[in-house]
């Protein structure tokens, strides 16, 4: 039976997607069909298998997980989500230094959801991705962390300060010094804004390149295992990703000094 249930869940993408959909609540057959690809007869054949294996049941006009299905999916769903993240960009994750992520968050890396890895062209290497720039302009709250100097950041964050956007910014001491010395007007706007909180940490504490959490996305930069930055950046629009990155941000904030 163990092998049968494992095979039932993992050996069909349609069955797996249908089960994951039903973790969100009961659904009609039309709703299930609309969320999957394939002919109606092919989808119904997979639904029949799930019913025969005791994972789902039909109640009135909707299908729902059985008690057995709920128990199994509660264990399987985090694994599926983790595999989706890691297999979706396997080359990227295999080459990243993830030591910056505490173990409990690392085990929940599936929370990042649908991750898109961006690699800018040579003319935009040091610029934040357009998705992040656009999101900064319309967000009401922003959390960001940088361990390298981003030339666009002084203007972007002084802009947030002047617009009244609530934001927190963690930067290393060397980045802070660059802000203070070379971008004085932007620095003053950021430091003096009532809606901003700036934190500074020592350069050797952070092992992550950058992190931003806005109202609708996350942007994260991991260094390679060799300790270099290859300009690849990851973004996700999933709510669970924003929660995951917010928790990581709070961990680093505890080791930083607030600038008054």
C-alpha positions as CSV (number, residue, x, y, z in Angstrom):
1,X,0.0,0.0,0.0
2,X,2.9,2.4,0.8
3,X,4.3,2.0,-2.7
4,X,0.9,2.3,-4.3
5,X,0.2,5.6,-2.5
6,X,3.6,7.1,-3.3
7,X,3.2,6.1,-6.9
8,X,-0.4,7.5,-7.0
9,X,0.9,10.9,-5.9
10,X,4.2,11.2,-7.7
11,X,3.9,9.3,-10.9
12,X,1.3,11.5,-12.5
13,X,1.7,15.3,-12.7
14,X,-2.1,15.6,-13.1
15,X,-2.8,13.6,-10.0
16,X,-0.3,15.6,-8.0
17,X,-1.6,19.0,-9.2
18,X,-5.2,17.9,-8.5
19,X,-4.3,16.8,-4.9
20,X,-2.4,20.1,-4.3
21,X,-5.4,22.1,-5.6
22,X,-7.7,20.2,-3.2
23,X,-5.5,21.1,-0.2
24,X,-7.0,24.6,-0.7
25,X,-10.6,23.3,-0.4
26,X,-13.2,21.3,-2.3
27,X,-13.6,21.9,-6.0
28,X,-16.0,21.0,-8.8
29,X,-14.8,18.8,-11.7
30,X,-14.9,21.9,-13.9
31,X,-12.7,23.8,-11.5
32,X,-10.2,20.9,-11.5
33,X,-10.3,20.6,-15.3
34,X,-9.6,24.3,-15.7
35,X,-6.5,24.1,-13.4
36,X,-5.0,21.2,-15.3
37,X,-3.9,20.6,-18.9
38,X,-5.3,17.6,-20.9
39,X,-8.5,16.2,-22.2
40,X,-11.5,15.8,-20.0
41,X,-11.4,12.0,-20.3
42,X,-7.7,11.9,-19.3
43,X,-8.3,14.1,-16.2
44,X,-11.4,12.0,-15.2
45,X,-9.2,8.9,-15.4
46,X,-6.8,10.4,-12.9
47,X,-9.6,11.5,-10.6
48,X,-11.0,7.9,-10.7
49,X,-7.6,6.6,-9.6
50,X,-7.4,9.1,-6.7
51,X,-10.9,8.0,-5.5
52,X,-9.9,4.3,-5.8
53,X,-6.8,4.9,-3.7
54,X,-8.9,6.6,-1.0
55,X,-7.2,10.0,-1.4
56,X,-10.3,12.0,-2.6
57,X,-14.0,11.6,-2.4
58,X,-17.0,13.2,-4.1
59,X,-19.5,15.0,-1.9
60,X,-22.5,16.5,-3.6
61,X,-21.0,18.2,-6.7
62,X,-17.5,18.7,-5.4
63,X,-14.4,16.7,-4.8
64,X,-12.4,16.9,-1.6
65,X,-9.6,15.2,0.2
66,X,-10.4,12.3,2.4
67,X,-9.0,12.1,5.9
68,X,-6.3,9.9,4.5
69,X,-5.7,12.4,1.7
70,X,-5.4,15.3,4.1
71,X,-2.9,13.4,6.3
72,X,-0.7,12.4,3.4
73,X,-0.8,15.8,1.6
74,X,0.1,17.6,4.8
75,X,3.4,15.7,4.7
76,X,3.9,15.7,1.0
77,X,3.0,19.3,0.1
78,X,6.2,20.9,1.6
79,X,8.3,18.3,-0.2
80,X,6.5,19.0,-3.5
81,X,6.9,22.8,-3.0
82,X,10.6,22.4,-2.2
83,X,11.2,20.2,-5.3
84,X,9.4,22.7,-7.5
85,X,11.7,25.5,-6.3
86,X,14.9,23.6,-6.5
87,X,14.2,21.7,-9.7
88,X,12.7,24.8,-11.4
89,X,16.2,26.5,-11.4
90,X,18.5,23.6,-10.5
91,X,21.6,25.0,-12.0
92,X,21.1,28.2,-10.1
93,X,20.5,26.6,-6.7
94,X,23.3,24.1,-7.2
95,X,25.8,27.0,-7.6
96,X,24.5,29.2,-4.7
97,X,26.0,29.6,-1.2
98,X,23.0,29.2,1.0
99,X,24.9,29.3,4.3
100,X,23.3,32.8,4.8
101,X,20.0,31.1,5.4
102,X,19.3,29.6,8.9
103,X,18.5,25.9,8.9
104,X,14.8,26.2,9.8
105,X,14.2,28.6,6.9
106,X,16.4,26.5,4.5
107,X,14.0,23.6,5.2
108,X,11.2,25.9,4.1
109,X,12.8,27.1,0.9
110,X,9.7,25.7,-0.9
111,X,7.9,28.8,0.5
112,X,9.7,30.9,-2.2
113,X,7.1,29.5,-4.6
114,X,7.5,30.2,-8.3
115,X,11.0,31.7,-8.6
116,X,12.2,33.5,-11.6
117,X,16.0,33.8,-12.0
118,X,17.1,37.0,-13.8
119,X,20.4,37.6,-15.6
120,X,20.8,41.2,-16.8
121,X,22.6,42.1,-20.0
122,X,26.0,43.9,-19.9
123,X,24.4,47.3,-20.0
124,X,22.4,46.8,-16.8
125,X,24.7,44.7,-14.6
126,X,24.5,46.9,-11.5
127,X,20.9,48.0,-11.8
128,X,18.1,46.5,-9.9
129,X,15.6,44.5,-12.1
130,X,12.8,46.4,-13.6
131,X,10.3,44.4,-11.6
132,X,11.8,45.6,-8.4
133,X,12.1,49.2,-9.5
134,X,8.4,49.3,-10.5
135,X,7.4,47.6,-7.3
136,X,9.3,50.1,-5.1
137,X,7.4,53.0,-6.8
138,X,4.0,51.6,-5.7
139,X,4.6,49.8,-2.5
140,X,3.5,51.1,0.9
141,X,6.1,49.2,2.9
142,X,9.6,48.0,1.9
143,X,12.4,46.0,3.6
144,X,15.8,45.9,1.9
145,X,19.2,44.6,2.6
146,X,22.4,45.2,0.6
147,X,26.0,44.0,1.2
148,X,27.3,45.5,-2.0
149,X,26.8,49.1,-3.3
150,X,24.0,49.5,-5.8
151,X,24.4,52.8,-7.7
152,X,20.6,53.1,-8.1
153,X,19.9,52.6,-4.4
154,X,20.6,56.1,-3.0
155,X,18.1,57.7,-5.4
156,X,15.5,54.9,-5.1
157,X,15.5,55.0,-1.3
158,X,15.6,58.8,-0.9
159,X,12.6,58.7,-3.3
160,X,10.8,56.3,-0.9
161,X,11.7,58.7,2.0
162,X,10.2,61.7,0.2
163,X,7.1,59.8,-0.8
164,X,6.5,58.8,2.8
165,X,6.8,55.0,2.1
166,X,7.6,53.0,5.3
167,X,10.9,51.3,4.8
168,X,13.7,49.6,6.6
169,X,17.2,49.3,5.1
170,X,20.1,47.2,6.3
171,X,23.5,47.9,4.8
172,X,27.0,47.0,5.6
173,X,29.4,49.6,7.2
174,X,31.3,50.0,3.9
175,X,28.1,50.6,1.9
176,X,26.9,53.0,4.6
177,X,30.2,54.9,4.3
178,X,29.7,55.2,0.5
179,X,26.2,56.5,1.0
180,X,27.4,59.1,3.5
181,X,30.4,60.3,1.6
182,X,29.4,60.2,-2.1
183,X,25.6,60.6,-2.0
184,X,25.1,63.2,0.7
185,X,21.7,64.7,-0.4
186,X,20.2,61.2,-0.8
187,X,21.8,60.1,2.5
188,X,20.3,63.1,4.4
189,X,16.8,62.5,2.9
190,X,16.9,58.8,4.0
191,X,18.4,59.4,7.5
192,X,16.1,62.3,8.3
193,X,12.8,60.7,7.1
194,X,10.4,59.8,9.9
195,X,9.2,56.9,7.8
196,X,12.6,55.2,7.4
197,X,14.8,53.0,9.6
198,X,18.4,52.4,8.6
199,X,20.6,49.7,10.2
200,X,24.3,49.1,9.8
201,X,26.1,45.8,10.3
202,X,29.7,44.8,10.0
203,X,30.9,43.7,6.6
204,X,31.8,40.1,7.6
205,X,28.4,39.3,9.2
206,X,26.2,39.0,6.1
207,X,26.8,36.3,3.5
208,X,23.9,37.3,1.3
209,X,24.2,39.8,-1.5
210,X,20.8,41.6,-1.4
211,X,17.3,41.1,-0.2
212,X,14.1,43.2,-0.8
213,X,10.5,42.6,0.3
214,X,7.9,44.9,-1.2
215,X,4.1,44.8,-1.2
216,X,4.0,42.3,-4.1
217,X,7.4,40.6,-4.6
218,X,10.7,39.5,-3.2
219,X,14.1,40.1,-4.7
220,X,17.1,38.1,-3.4
221,X,20.7,37.8,-4.4
222,X,22.8,34.8,-3.3
223,X,26.5,34.7,-3.9
224,X,28.0,31.7,-5.6
225,X,29.7,28.9,-3.7
226,X,33.0,30.6,-4.7
227,X,32.0,33.8,-2.9
228,X,31.5,35.8,-6.1
229,X,28.5,37.6,-7.5
230,X,27.5,36.6,-11.1
231,X,24.8,39.2,-11.3
232,X,22.0,36.6,-11.2
233,X,19.0,37.7,-9.2
234,X,15.9,35.8,-8.1
235,X,12.4,37.2,-7.7
236,X,9.0,35.7,-6.7
237,X,5.6,37.1,-6.4
238,X,4.2,34.5,-4.0
239,X,2.8,35.6,-0.6
240,X,4.7,32.8,1.1
241,X,7.9,34.1,-0.4
242,X,7.4,37.5,1.2
243,X,6.8,35.9,4.5
244,X,9.9,33.7,4.2
245,X,12.1,36.7,3.2
246,X,10.6,38.9,5.9
247,X,11.7,36.3,8.5
248,X,15.2,36.2,7.1
249,X,15.3,40.1,7.1
250,X,14.3,40.1,10.8
251,X,17.1,37.7,11.7
252,X,19.7,39.9,10.1
253,X,18.2,43.1,11.7
254,X,18.9,41.7,15.1
255,X,22.6,41.8,14.4
256,X,22.6,45.3,13.0
257,X,22.9,48.7,14.7
258,X,20.1,51.2,14.1
259,X,21.3,54.6,12.9
260,X,19.5,57.4,14.8
